[in-house]
Amino acid sequence: MDVVNTIKVILAKRVDVTKLKPEDTLPSLGLDSLDLVEVMLEIEYALHIEFTSEEITNLTTIQSVIDLINAKLA
């Protein structure tokens, strides 16, 4: 499963992903800090990677999530 699809599958449990765009901010999707941590934990499990708390708190958009994941997978 590619990164974008993984994110969409996980986010679909919380938000409508049919019109999801990379520039969407996480708060605009209705994700608070707890939601974001839960999403990132699910992504860690799905893709077998780990994030630091600092990395997670610096995420602001869907694109920033994609970029962080791609950096971890590189």
N, C-alpha and C positions, 0 to 999 in steps of 0.2 A: 504494500500500500504506500503510495507516495505521501509526502508531507502535507500537502494541501488537503488531500482527501482524508487523511488521519485527523487533521484539525477539524474539518467539517463534520465528520462522524461524531467526534467528541463534543463539539459545540452544539450539534443538533439536539442533544439531550437537554440543552438549556435555552437555546435561542433559535429563531428562524434563520436558517442558513441559505435559503434559496436565493437571496440577493446579497450575499456576503461579498465584500470587496476588500482588497488588501489594505486600503486606507481607512477602513472602519476602525474607530477607536473602541477599545474594550469597554469603557463606560457607556458608550452609545449603544452597545449591544445589551446593556443591562447587567454586565458582569462587575461585581464588586471584588474586593481583594480576596475574599474567601473563595468565591467562585473561580477566580483566576488560579489560585493555588490548587484547587481541586482539578481544574482542567489540565494544568501543567503536570500534576501527578499522574493523571490518566495518560498524557502524552509520553511521560517518562516510561511508564509501564508498556505502552504500545510499541514504542520505538527503541526501548532498551538503552536509554540515555539518562543523564542526571543533570539537574539544574540547581544552581545555588539560590538561596533566598534573594540575594542581591540581583541576580539575573532576572528573576521573576518580577521583582518590584520595579525594575526598569522597563518593563514591557508596557507599551502604550497603544499599539495598533496590531491588527492581524499581521501586517507585514513584518513588524518587529518580532512577533512570535515565529513566523516562517524563517526569518533571517537567523534567529538564535538556534532554531532546530537545525537548519542547514549547516551552521557553523559547528554544531556538536557532532553532526554526522560526517563532516568532512575529514 
